[in-house]
């Protein structure tokens, strides 16, 4: 069981917002506008999806994508957008000097001496690269770890606009008609191992998470101008160790009992905010956890949040409380085979997750009781997707395992591609748009 400690501390101050918000961004059935799809929870709005494929079967096209990036593709109409990072390798002495300057341990450090951050536009029908747009030219990039990249956050696309966030390296709103930046911002923090949180569009707001080693806060920008609407500092933390204060989670807007909530896990705390103002609604203390990167999901009246290092737990939280609800609103929790990187998925009252080491688990979403566990093998970072009555699980070695939802465990297919899968694919109509470390595939 997690070490739950109740604290009494003041809620984070939030600035009032003048903007009136609409409902969360939702894509049409033939769009995939953000990380984990139209609702942000890994559910494809399609009744058809490929079951079996290989390098020689059911590949409509395969397009090389320059650079090193783990961001997912987003799809709007006939256009696919990706971000990428073109690196100039750093010399060994540059890496040593950078590590000495940080003064903190970095697992499997990776450094470039220069990075070009780009947006890539791909034609959905042909796979042809239409535009390769330079967004930022970074001549002194930060260190990242080998499981991260300079372009890991997934962009958000809507009509005529693409919002790309690279953490401390910069944020840009791209006019997709002209290819020019409508506005840019630079909200700097010390990520320590690179950026990871993807942006969220909610009404007129672009929500960004900045959980760094030096400072931890959430901010909402006017998506039209880039100006700051509100900023909310994270709750106080028990640790003074900088590396234990960082996190990489992507926010999710939910509606519970008619009230919208912006749920954003961070180091030590799971927190919900009022989307319009940033006012804190509730928080749950997860103990000395950090580097949390999973996006939460909401189903069956519960919010499901995972932690990473310092203790890997999955918590089911009733989101109807106020203030510190650690002792009162955690419906259930588990620490068995919880992923540090991949996000959970809920389908028909069952919660599915795949641990980093390839152990898949199915739990009852209401009670947390285990239905089955299965060792798939391999390493997993991408989030699972539900599509066409199936569940798709993506291993880093290029294998996609397709299973039947429910009990008992039933594997339907295992499909192998060349290359490494770190990005969660997009499912649009009857196609899968899957990014490896070298290519973008359309699978039909």
C-alpha beads as a LAMMPS data file, in Angstrom:
LAMMPS data file: protein, C-alpha beads

444 atoms
443 bonds

1 atom types
1 bond types

-500.0 500.0 xlo xhi
-500.0 500.0 ylo yhi
-500.0 500.0 zlo zhi

Masses

1 110.0

Atoms # bond

1 1 1 0.000 0.000 0.000
2 1 1 1.121 3.534 -0.656
3 1 1 2.466 5.613 2.191
4 1 1 -0.360 8.136 2.538
5 1 1 0.464 11.200 4.629
6 1 1 -2.170 13.817 5.372
7 1 1 -0.923 17.397 5.371
8 1 1 -2.639 20.693 5.946
9 1 1 -1.383 23.315 3.542
10 1 1 -2.955 26.228 1.754
11 1 1 -4.250 25.686 -1.741
12 1 1 -2.214 27.167 -4.585
13 1 1 -3.160 30.719 -5.452
14 1 1 -4.683 31.137 -8.894
15 1 1 -5.234 34.184 -11.043
16 1 1 -8.799 34.934 -12.157
17 1 1 -9.543 34.466 -15.826
18 1 1 -11.746 36.608 -18.005
19 1 1 -12.183 33.986 -20.702
20 1 1 -15.368 31.929 -20.894
21 1 1 -14.656 28.346 -21.880
22 1 1 -16.429 25.934 -24.138
23 1 1 -16.442 22.141 -23.791
24 1 1 -13.153 20.188 -24.118
25 1 1 -11.691 19.885 -27.604
26 1 1 -13.260 16.918 -29.372
27 1 1 -12.324 15.766 -32.850
28 1 1 -14.589 14.349 -35.501
29 1 1 -14.502 10.634 -36.230
30 1 1 -11.967 11.229 -38.979
31 1 1 -9.603 13.351 -36.846
32 1 1 -7.000 12.601 -34.172
33 1 1 -6.193 16.086 -32.832
34 1 1 -4.122 15.426 -29.696
35 1 1 -2.210 12.880 -27.623
36 1 1 -4.397 9.768 -27.176
37 1 1 -7.044 10.876 -29.631
38 1 1 -10.240 12.964 -29.683
39 1 1 -11.105 12.554 -25.999
40 1 1 -7.511 12.227 -24.828
41 1 1 -8.148 8.793 -23.297
42 1 1 -7.054 6.366 -26.024
43 1 1 -10.425 5.628 -27.640
44 1 1 -10.613 5.698 -31.433
45 1 1 -13.932 6.782 -32.917
46 1 1 -13.962 4.118 -35.595
47 1 1 -15.671 0.778 -36.164
48 1 1 -12.879 -0.545 -38.380
49 1 1 -9.133 -0.919 -37.868
50 1 1 -6.451 -3.249 -39.257
51 1 1 -5.906 -6.470 -37.342
52 1 1 -2.799 -7.894 -39.013
53 1 1 0.138 -6.322 -40.852
54 1 1 3.878 -6.581 -41.468
55 1 1 6.540 -4.726 -43.451
56 1 1 5.226 -6.453 -46.593
57 1 1 1.479 -6.551 -45.892
58 1 1 -1.242 -3.929 -45.435
59 1 1 1.168 -0.968 -45.572
60 1 1 -0.403 1.793 -47.722
61 1 1 2.748 3.895 -47.471
62 1 1 5.907 4.262 -45.383
63 1 1 7.539 7.689 -45.193
64 1 1 10.953 8.410 -43.656
65 1 1 10.852 11.163 -41.011
66 1 1 14.118 12.932 -40.333
67 1 1 15.283 13.473 -36.766
68 1 1 14.842 11.898 -33.347
69 1 1 11.457 12.444 -31.688
70 1 1 8.893 10.498 -29.675
71 1 1 5.877 12.792 -30.249
72 1 1 2.744 11.180 -31.669
73 1 1 1.209 12.091 -35.033
74 1 1 -1.952 14.201 -35.023
75 1 1 -4.465 14.174 -37.880
76 1 1 -6.905 16.796 -39.117
77 1 1 -8.681 16.159 -42.410
78 1 1 -6.185 15.156 -45.101
79 1 1 -3.152 16.386 -43.181
80 1 1 -0.935 14.645 -40.641
81 1 1 1.356 16.714 -38.433
82 1 1 4.399 15.615 -36.449
83 1 1 7.171 17.381 -34.599
84 1 1 10.788 16.336 -34.877
85 1 1 14.237 17.308 -33.642
86 1 1 17.236 17.422 -35.997
87 1 1 20.348 17.040 -33.856
88 1 1 23.984 17.957 -34.269
89 1 1 25.811 15.478 -32.019
90 1 1 27.699 16.860 -29.040
91 1 1 31.299 15.916 -28.383
92 1 1 31.999 13.748 -25.303
93 1 1 33.677 16.648 -23.519
94 1 1 30.541 18.790 -24.081
95 1 1 28.407 16.110 -22.427
96 1 1 30.769 15.869 -19.459
97 1 1 30.757 19.641 -19.021
98 1 1 26.955 19.767 -19.207
99 1 1 26.597 17.033 -16.589
100 1 1 29.025 18.859 -14.295
101 1 1 27.007 22.046 -14.681
102 1 1 23.731 20.326 -13.772
103 1 1 25.243 18.664 -10.732
104 1 1 22.520 15.996 -10.665
105 1 1 22.521 12.399 -11.942
106 1 1 20.982 11.861 -15.388
107 1 1 20.205 8.266 -16.441
108 1 1 21.688 7.409 -19.869
109 1 1 22.366 11.068 -20.749
110 1 1 22.023 12.275 -24.339
111 1 1 23.137 15.693 -25.589
112 1 1 23.195 17.543 -28.881
113 1 1 25.268 20.657 -29.528
114 1 1 22.485 22.099 -31.682
115 1 1 18.842 21.137 -32.282
116 1 1 16.463 22.227 -35.005
117 1 1 12.880 21.766 -33.810
118 1 1 10.482 21.320 -36.714
119 1 1 6.862 20.653 -37.637
120 1 1 6.376 18.171 -40.466
121 1 1 3.204 18.147 -42.600
122 1 1 2.366 14.871 -44.364
123 1 1 -0.371 14.189 -46.922
124 1 1 -2.721 11.580 -45.484
125 1 1 -3.501 9.921 -48.809
126 1 1 -0.030 9.658 -50.361
127 1 1 2.327 9.886 -47.384
128 1 1 4.266 12.649 -49.128
129 1 1 5.979 15.242 -46.923
130 1 1 4.378 18.538 -47.907
131 1 1 6.225 20.941 -45.624
132 1 1 9.121 20.804 -43.195
133 1 1 8.808 23.951 -41.060
134 1 1 11.568 25.187 -38.748
135 1 1 10.103 26.331 -35.436
136 1 1 13.137 26.805 -33.177
137 1 1 16.914 26.720 -33.671
138 1 1 18.450 25.834 -30.289
139 1 1 22.220 26.284 -30.083
140 1 1 22.602 25.253 -26.427
141 1 1 20.036 22.471 -25.857
142 1 1 19.480 20.772 -22.513
143 1 1 20.489 17.212 -21.715
144 1 1 17.836 14.541 -22.240
145 1 1 17.886 10.887 -21.233
146 1 1 17.984 8.075 -23.791
147 1 1 14.292 7.232 -23.253
148 1 1 13.348 10.840 -24.018
149 1 1 13.898 13.221 -26.937
150 1 1 13.914 16.953 -27.635
151 1 1 10.513 16.554 -29.314
152 1 1 8.553 14.171 -27.080
153 1 1 5.423 16.274 -26.356
154 1 1 2.640 15.658 -28.884
155 1 1 1.228 18.786 -30.586
156 1 1 -2.455 19.752 -30.738
157 1 1 -4.115 20.591 -34.055
158 1 1 -7.334 22.438 -34.843
159 1 1 -8.605 24.374 -37.852
160 1 1 -5.707 26.434 -39.273
161 1 1 -3.580 26.106 -36.113
162 1 1 -0.976 23.731 -34.738
163 1 1 0.219 24.182 -31.154
164 1 1 3.685 22.738 -30.474
165 1 1 5.282 22.699 -27.049
166 1 1 8.883 21.673 -26.446
167 1 1 8.945 22.440 -22.749
168 1 1 11.720 24.800 -21.756
169 1 1 12.878 24.975 -25.388
170 1 1 9.797 26.915 -26.503
171 1 1 6.101 26.945 -27.385
172 1 1 4.669 28.029 -30.729
173 1 1 1.280 28.507 -32.362
174 1 1 1.714 27.762 -36.069
175 1 1 -0.648 29.142 -38.699
176 1 1 -1.008 26.008 -40.809
177 1 1 -2.212 27.963 -43.849
178 1 1 0.849 30.192 -44.138
179 1 1 3.375 28.099 -42.234
180 1 1 4.243 31.139 -40.096
181 1 1 4.228 31.404 -36.316
182 1 1 1.245 33.336 -34.950
183 1 1 3.039 33.633 -31.616
184 1 1 5.842 32.048 -29.585
185 1 1 6.635 31.824 -25.869
186 1 1 9.582 30.591 -23.833
187 1 1 8.609 29.330 -20.364
188 1 1 11.897 28.012 -19.021
189 1 1 12.390 25.437 -16.279
190 1 1 14.981 22.759 -15.498
191 1 1 13.472 19.527 -16.872
192 1 1 16.699 17.629 -16.042
193 1 1 16.018 14.898 -18.630
194 1 1 14.064 16.824 -21.282
195 1 1 10.406 17.758 -21.915
196 1 1 7.547 15.260 -21.745
197 1 1 4.164 16.912 -21.018
198 1 1 1.930 17.413 -24.052
199 1 1 -0.210 20.576 -24.343
200 1 1 -3.993 20.660 -24.030
201 1 1 -6.499 22.930 -25.776
202 1 1 -9.627 23.723 -23.776
203 1 1 -11.908 26.356 -25.239
204 1 1 -9.737 29.450 -25.740
205 1 1 -6.964 28.206 -23.466
206 1 1 -3.733 26.357 -24.174
207 1 1 -2.772 24.540 -20.965
208 1 1 0.929 23.823 -20.354
209 1 1 2.512 21.853 -17.507
210 1 1 5.903 22.933 -16.175
211 1 1 6.931 20.457 -13.481
212 1 1 10.678 21.043 -13.312
213 1 1 13.401 20.436 -10.782
214 1 1 13.579 24.136 -9.977
215 1 1 9.926 25.187 -10.231
216 1 1 6.602 23.385 -10.622
217 1 1 3.512 25.094 -12.007
218 1 1 0.637 24.877 -14.482
219 1 1 -0.192 27.757 -16.786
220 1 1 -2.949 28.582 -19.269
221 1 1 -2.281 30.825 -22.260
222 1 1 -4.751 32.573 -24.522
223 1 1 -4.468 30.313 -27.566
224 1 1 -5.006 33.277 -29.917
225 1 1 -2.281 35.552 -28.546
226 1 1 -0.041 33.432 -26.325
227 1 1 -0.501 35.755 -23.352
228 1 1 -0.742 34.239 -19.872
229 1 1 -4.304 33.955 -18.533
230 1 1 -3.555 32.177 -15.260
231 1 1 -0.716 30.379 -13.491
232 1 1 -1.062 27.965 -10.572
233 1 1 1.905 26.828 -8.519
234 1 1 1.956 23.172 -7.526
235 1 1 1.298 22.220 -3.879
236 1 1 4.256 22.256 -1.452
237 1 1 6.425 19.123 -1.531
238 1 1 8.038 17.246 1.326
239 1 1 11.335 16.680 -0.500
240 1 1 14.105 19.224 -0.958
241 1 1 15.887 17.050 -3.543
242 1 1 15.462 18.798 -6.881
243 1 1 15.363 15.649 -9.036
244 1 1 12.434 14.286 -6.983
245 1 1 10.283 17.333 -7.788
246 1 1 9.941 16.875 -11.554
247 1 1 7.157 15.208 -13.553
248 1 1 5.975 14.889 -17.177
249 1 1 2.226 14.219 -17.157
250 1 1 -0.256 15.501 -19.746
251 1 1 -3.434 17.178 -18.430
252 1 1 -6.961 15.877 -18.963
253 1 1 -10.247 17.791 -18.732
254 1 1 -13.134 15.789 -17.292
255 1 1 -16.730 16.590 -16.432
256 1 1 -17.992 15.133 -13.154
257 1 1 -21.475 15.864 -11.813
258 1 1 -21.799 18.725 -14.297
259 1 1 -18.549 20.409 -13.264
260 1 1 -15.425 20.571 -15.394
261 1 1 -12.092 19.658 -13.816
262 1 1 -8.550 19.888 -15.130
263 1 1 -6.696 16.848 -13.733
264 1 1 -2.894 16.992 -13.767
265 1 1 -0.663 14.552 -11.851
266 1 1 2.702 15.853 -10.696
267 1 1 5.470 14.818 -8.349
268 1 1 3.972 13.824 -4.958
269 1 1 0.511 15.196 -5.795
270 1 1 -2.450 14.395 -8.036
271 1 1 -4.257 17.711 -8.461
272 1 1 -7.496 18.917 -10.055
273 1 1 -8.033 22.554 -11.026
274 1 1 -10.877 24.723 -12.220
275 1 1 -10.085 25.078 -15.948
276 1 1 -11.177 28.710 -16.313
277 1 1 -9.172 30.099 -13.393
278 1 1 -6.583 27.550 -12.251
279 1 1 -8.158 27.420 -8.800
280 1 1 -7.281 24.156 -7.063
281 1 1 -10.243 21.850 -6.441
282 1 1 -8.732 18.768 -4.815
283 1 1 -5.417 17.016 -4.305
284 1 1 -4.162 13.550 -3.344
285 1 1 -0.750 12.956 -1.753
286 1 1 1.112 10.075 -3.429
287 1 1 4.162 10.188 -1.193
288 1 1 7.705 10.487 -2.591
289 1 1 6.739 9.805 -6.211
290 1 1 8.269 11.719 -9.127
291 1 1 8.798 11.666 -12.902
292 1 1 5.123 10.748 -13.283
293 1 1 4.361 10.765 -17.019
294 1 1 1.090 8.839 -17.579
295 1 1 -1.947 10.816 -18.704
296 1 1 -4.902 10.200 -16.361
297 1 1 -8.178 8.673 -17.542
298 1 1 -11.731 9.091 -16.269
299 1 1 -14.429 6.410 -16.279
300 1 1 -17.019 4.852 -13.968
301 1 1 -17.064 8.058 -11.908
302 1 1 -13.366 7.675 -11.026
303 1 1 -10.118 9.326 -12.072
304 1 1 -7.286 6.847 -12.624
305 1 1 -3.770 8.221 -12.165
306 1 1 -0.425 6.426 -12.247
307 1 1 2.860 7.342 -10.587
308 1 1 6.377 6.416 -11.662
309 1 1 9.542 6.529 -9.569
310 1 1 9.680 6.652 -5.811
311 1 1 6.849 4.113 -5.864
312 1 1 4.772 2.971 -8.847
313 1 1 1.077 3.061 -7.952
314 1 1 -2.220 3.311 -9.780
315 1 1 -4.860 5.229 -7.842
316 1 1 -8.616 5.390 -8.439
317 1 1 -9.872 8.710 -7.070
318 1 1 -13.429 9.926 -6.529
319 1 1 -13.297 13.480 -7.966
320 1 1 -16.058 15.019 -5.853
321 1 1 -13.964 16.242 -2.928
322 1 1 -12.431 19.556 -1.925
323 1 1 -8.934 20.254 -0.646
324 1 1 -6.657 17.416 0.479
325 1 1 -8.745 14.262 -0.069
326 1 1 -5.934 11.748 0.419
327 1 1 -7.628 9.981 3.302
328 1 1 -11.199 10.181 2.047
329 1 1 -11.425 9.865 -1.755
330 1 1 -8.978 7.173 -2.868
331 1 1 -11.403 4.396 -3.817
332 1 1 -8.674 1.821 -4.431
333 1 1 -5.039 1.544 -5.395
334 1 1 -2.573 -1.044 -6.657
335 1 1 1.167 -1.267 -7.116
336 1 1 1.225 -4.542 -9.043
337 1 1 2.780 -4.189 -12.530
338 1 1 2.012 -0.462 -12.804
339 1 1 3.694 1.269 -15.782
340 1 1 6.075 4.165 -15.214
341 1 1 5.634 5.575 -18.730
342 1 1 2.532 4.190 -20.441
343 1 1 -0.966 5.478 -19.645
344 1 1 -3.909 3.274 -18.591
345 1 1 -7.009 2.513 -20.670
346 1 1 -10.581 1.808 -19.541
347 1 1 -12.949 -0.182 -21.761
348 1 1 -16.400 -1.407 -20.662
349 1 1 -15.638 -1.214 -16.958
350 1 1 -12.235 -2.894 -17.238
351 1 1 -8.929 -1.076 -16.747
352 1 1 -5.959 -2.179 -18.869
353 1 1 -2.311 -1.252 -18.434
354 1 1 1.070 -2.484 -19.630
355 1 1 4.107 -2.173 -17.377
356 1 1 7.440 -1.026 -18.784
357 1 1 8.654 -4.647 -18.731
358 1 1 5.754 -5.938 -20.865
359 1 1 3.389 -7.319 -18.216
360 1 1 -0.204 -6.560 -19.219
361 1 1 -2.941 -6.427 -16.580
362 1 1 -6.728 -6.209 -16.621
363 1 1 -8.481 -4.916 -13.501
364 1 1 -12.077 -4.252 -12.543
365 1 1 -12.280 -0.458 -12.816
366 1 1 -14.732 -0.111 -9.928
367 1 1 -12.981 -2.276 -7.349
368 1 1 -9.406 -2.787 -8.564
369 1 1 -9.718 -6.563 -8.400
370 1 1 -7.512 -8.371 -10.905
371 1 1 -9.083 -10.278 -13.801
372 1 1 -5.873 -11.397 -15.491
373 1 1 -2.195 -10.670 -15.964
374 1 1 -0.110 -11.713 -18.960
375 1 1 3.578 -11.364 -19.829
376 1 1 3.864 -9.989 -23.366
377 1 1 7.612 -9.447 -23.281
378 1 1 9.558 -6.438 -24.519
379 1 1 9.562 -2.859 -23.227
380 1 1 6.558 -0.522 -23.435
381 1 1 6.319 3.283 -23.503
382 1 1 3.455 4.080 -25.917
383 1 1 -0.088 4.147 -24.526
384 1 1 -2.679 1.482 -25.453
385 1 1 -5.521 2.317 -27.836
386 1 1 -9.058 0.908 -28.043
387 1 1 -10.360 0.670 -31.609
388 1 1 -12.945 -1.405 -33.486
389 1 1 -13.743 -3.579 -30.473
390 1 1 -10.073 -4.415 -29.845
391 1 1 -7.152 -3.178 -27.745
392 1 1 -3.792 -2.366 -29.341
393 1 1 -0.565 -2.538 -27.299
394 1 1 2.718 -1.186 -28.707
395 1 1 6.146 -2.532 -27.745
396 1 1 9.350 -0.567 -28.230
397 1 1 10.740 -3.397 -30.402
398 1 1 8.176 -2.583 -33.121
399 1 1 5.581 -5.219 -32.177
400 1 1 1.886 -4.364 -31.848
401 1 1 -0.082 -6.928 -29.849
402 1 1 -3.836 -6.913 -30.454
403 1 1 -6.087 -8.393 -27.765
404 1 1 -9.790 -8.936 -27.221
405 1 1 -11.243 -6.797 -24.421
406 1 1 -12.644 -8.624 -21.412
407 1 1 -11.829 -11.890 -19.736
408 1 1 -10.049 -14.182 -20.063
409 1 1 -6.961 -12.851 -21.855
410 1 1 -7.197 -13.495 -25.585
411 1 1 -4.513 -12.432 -28.053
412 1 1 -5.768 -11.814 -31.594
413 1 1 -2.554 -10.868 -33.416
414 1 1 1.087 -9.807 -33.040
415 1 1 2.387 -7.526 -35.804
416 1 1 6.079 -6.681 -36.233
417 1 1 7.540 -3.632 -37.971
418 1 1 11.121 -2.472 -38.329
419 1 1 12.139 0.291 -35.958
420 1 1 11.394 1.394 -32.413
421 1 1 7.893 2.427 -31.281
422 1 1 7.869 5.125 -28.595
423 1 1 4.961 7.241 -29.898
424 1 1 1.292 6.333 -29.462
425 1 1 -0.239 5.860 -32.952
426 1 1 -3.260 7.707 -34.385
427 1 1 -6.337 5.736 -35.495
428 1 1 -8.428 7.463 -38.160
429 1 1 -11.298 5.831 -40.063
430 1 1 -9.955 2.364 -40.962
431 1 1 -6.258 3.315 -40.877
432 1 1 -3.487 3.406 -38.291
433 1 1 -0.819 6.111 -38.527
434 1 1 2.126 4.654 -36.655
435 1 1 5.425 6.412 -36.022
436 1 1 8.652 4.540 -35.397
437 1 1 12.009 6.117 -34.692
438 1 1 12.651 6.384 -38.438
439 1 1 9.356 6.291 -40.362
440 1 1 5.675 7.145 -40.399
441 1 1 3.421 4.296 -41.608
442 1 1 -0.121 4.223 -42.876
443 1 1 -1.507 0.764 -42.111
444 1 1 -4.775 -0.256 -43.793

Bonds

1 1 1 2
2 1 2 3
3 1 3 4
4 1 4 5
5 1 5 6
6 1 6 7
7 1 7 8
8 1 8 9
9 1 9 10
10 1 10 11
11 1 11 12
12 1 12 13
13 1 13 14
14 1 14 15
15 1 15 16
16 1 16 17
17 1 17 18
18 1 18 19
19 1 19 20
20 1 20 21
21 1 21 22
22 1 22 23
23 1 23 24
24 1 24 25
25 1 25 26
26 1 26 27
27 1 27 28
28 1 28 29
29 1 29 30
30 1 30 31
31 1 31 32
32 1 32 33
33 1 33 34
34 1 34 35
35 1 35 36
36 1 36 37
37 1 37 38
38 1 38 39
39 1 39 40
40 1 40 41
41 1 41 42
42 1 42 43
43 1 43 44
44 1 44 45
45 1 45 46
46 1 46 47
47 1 47 48
48 1 48 49
49 1 49 50
50 1 50 51
51 1 51 52
52 1 52 53
53 1 53 54
54 1 54 55
55 1 55 56
56 1 56 57
57 1 57 58
58 1 58 59
59 1 59 60
60 1 60 61
61 1 61 62
62 1 62 63
63 1 63 64
64 1 64 65
65 1 65 66
66 1 66 67
67 1 67 68
68 1 68 69
69 1 69 70
70 1 70 71
71 1 71 72
72 1 72 73
73 1 73 74
74 1 74 75
75 1 75 76
76 1 76 77
77 1 77 78
78 1 78 79
79 1 79 80
80 1 80 81
81 1 81 82
82 1 82 83
83 1 83 84
84 1 84 85
85 1 85 86
86 1 86 87
87 1 87 88
88 1 88 89
89 1 89 90
90 1 90 91
91 1 91 92
92 1 92 93
93 1 93 94
94 1 94 95
95 1 95 96
96 1 96 97
97 1 97 98
98 1 98 99
99 1 99 100
100 1 100 101
101 1 101 102
102 1 102 103
103 1 103 104
104 1 104 105
105 1 105 106
106 1 106 107
107 1 107 108
108 1 108 109
109 1 109 110
110 1 110 111
111 1 111 112
112 1 112 113
113 1 113 114
114 1 114 115
115 1 115 116
116 1 116 117
117 1 117 118
118 1 118 119
119 1 119 120
120 1 120 121
121 1 121 122
122 1 122 123
123 1 123 124
124 1 124 125
125 1 125 126
126 1 126 127
127 1 127 128
128 1 128 129
129 1 129 130
130 1 130 131
131 1 131 132
132 1 132 133
133 1 133 134
134 1 134 135
135 1 135 136
136 1 136 137
137 1 137 138
138 1 138 139
139 1 139 140
140 1 140 141
141 1 141 142
142 1 142 143
143 1 143 144
144 1 144 145
145 1 145 146
146 1 146 147
147 1 147 148
148 1 148 149
149 1 149 150
150 1 150 151
151 1 151 152
152 1 152 153
153 1 153 154
154 1 154 155
155 1 155 156
156 1 156 157
157 1 157 158
158 1 158 159
159 1 159 160
160 1 160 161
161 1 161 162
162 1 162 163
163 1 163 164
164 1 164 165
165 1 165 166
166 1 166 167
167 1 167 168
168 1 168 169
169 1 169 170
170 1 170 171
171 1 171 172
172 1 172 173
173 1 173 174
174 1 174 175
175 1 175 176
176 1 176 177
177 1 177 178
178 1 178 179
179 1 179 180
180 1 180 181
181 1 181 182
182 1 182 183
183 1 183 184
184 1 184 185
185 1 185 186
186 1 186 187
187 1 187 188
188 1 188 189
189 1 189 190
190 1 190 191
191 1 191 192
192 1 192 193
193 1 193 194
194 1 194 195
195 1 195 196
196 1 196 197
197 1 197 198
198 1 198 199
199 1 199 200
200 1 200 201
201 1 201 202
202 1 202 203
203 1 203 204
204 1 204 205
205 1 205 206
206 1 206 207
207 1 207 208
208 1 208 209
209 1 209 210
210 1 210 211
211 1 211 212
212 1 212 213
213 1 213 214
214 1 214 215
215 1 215 216
216 1 216 217
217 1 217 218
218 1 218 219
219 1 219 220
220 1 220 221
221 1 221 222
222 1 222 223
223 1 223 224
224 1 224 225
225 1 225 226
226 1 226 227
227 1 227 228
228 1 228 229
229 1 229 230
230 1 230 231
231 1 231 232
232 1 232 233
233 1 233 234
234 1 234 235
235 1 235 236
236 1 236 237
237 1 237 238
238 1 238 239
239 1 239 240
240 1 240 241
241 1 241 242
242 1 242 243
243 1 243 244
244 1 244 245
245 1 245 246
246 1 246 247
247 1 247 248
248 1 248 249
249 1 249 250
250 1 250 251
251 1 251 252
252 1 252 253
253 1 253 254
254 1 254 255
255 1 255 256
256 1 256 257
257 1 257 258
258 1 258 259
259 1 259 260
260 1 260 261
261 1 261 262
262 1 262 263
263 1 263 264
264 1 264 265
265 1 265 266
266 1 266 267
267 1 267 268
268 1 268 269
269 1 269 270
270 1 270 271
271 1 271 272
272 1 272 273
273 1 273 274
274 1 274 275
275 1 275 276
276 1 276 277
277 1 277 278
278 1 278 279
279 1 279 280
280 1 280 281
281 1 281 282
282 1 282 283
283 1 283 284
284 1 284 285
285 1 285 286
286 1 286 287
287 1 287 288
288 1 288 289
289 1 289 290
290 1 290 291
291 1 291 292
292 1 292 293
293 1 293 294
294 1 294 295
295 1 295 296
296 1 296 297
297 1 297 298
298 1 298 299
299 1 299 300
300 1 300 301
301 1 301 302
302 1 302 303
303 1 303 304
304 1 304 305
305 1 305 306
306 1 306 307
307 1 307 308
308 1 308 309
309 1 309 310
310 1 310 311
311 1 311 312
312 1 312 313
313 1 313 314
314 1 314 315
315 1 315 316
316 1 316 317
317 1 317 318
318 1 318 319
319 1 319 320
320 1 320 321
321 1 321 322
322 1 322 323
323 1 323 324
324 1 324 325
325 1 325 326
326 1 326 327
327 1 327 328
328 1 328 329
329 1 329 330
330 1 330 331
331 1 331 332
332 1 332 333
333 1 333 334
334 1 334 335
335 1 335 336
336 1 336 337
337 1 337 338
338 1 338 339
339 1 339 340
340 1 340 341
341 1 341 342
342 1 342 343
343 1 343 344
344 1 344 345
345 1 345 346
346 1 346 347
347 1 347 348
348 1 348 349
349 1 349 350
350 1 350 351
351 1 351 352
352 1 352 353
353 1 353 354
354 1 354 355
355 1 355 356
356 1 356 357
357 1 357 358
358 1 358 359
359 1 359 360
360 1 360 361
361 1 361 362
362 1 362 363
363 1 363 364
364 1 364 365
365 1 365 366
366 1 366 367
367 1 367 368
368 1 368 369
369 1 369 370
370 1 370 371
371 1 371 372
372 1 372 373
373 1 373 374
374 1 374 375
375 1 375 376
376 1 376 377
377 1 377 378
378 1 378 379
379 1 379 380
380 1 380 381
381 1 381 382
382 1 382 383
383 1 383 384
384 1 384 385
385 1 385 386
386 1 386 387
387 1 387 388
388 1 388 389
389 1 389 390
390 1 390 391
391 1 391 392
392 1 392 393
393 1 393 394
394 1 394 395
395 1 395 396
396 1 396 397
397 1 397 398
398 1 398 399
399 1 399 400
400 1 400 401
401 1 401 402
402 1 402 403
403 1 403 404
404 1 404 405
405 1 405 406
406 1 406 407
407 1 407 408
408 1 408 409
409 1 409 410
410 1 410 411
411 1 411 412
412 1 412 413
413 1 413 414
414 1 414 415
415 1 415 416
416 1 416 417
417 1 417 418
418 1 418 419
419 1 419 420
420 1 420 421
421 1 421 422
422 1 422 423
423 1 423 424
424 1 424 425
425 1 425 426
426 1 426 427
427 1 427 428
428 1 428 429
429 1 429 430
430 1 430 431
431 1 431 432
432 1 432 433
433 1 433 434
434 1 434 435
435 1 435 436
436 1 436 437
437 1 437 438
438 1 438 439
439 1 439 440
440 1 440 441
441 1 441 442
442 1 442 443
443 1 443 444
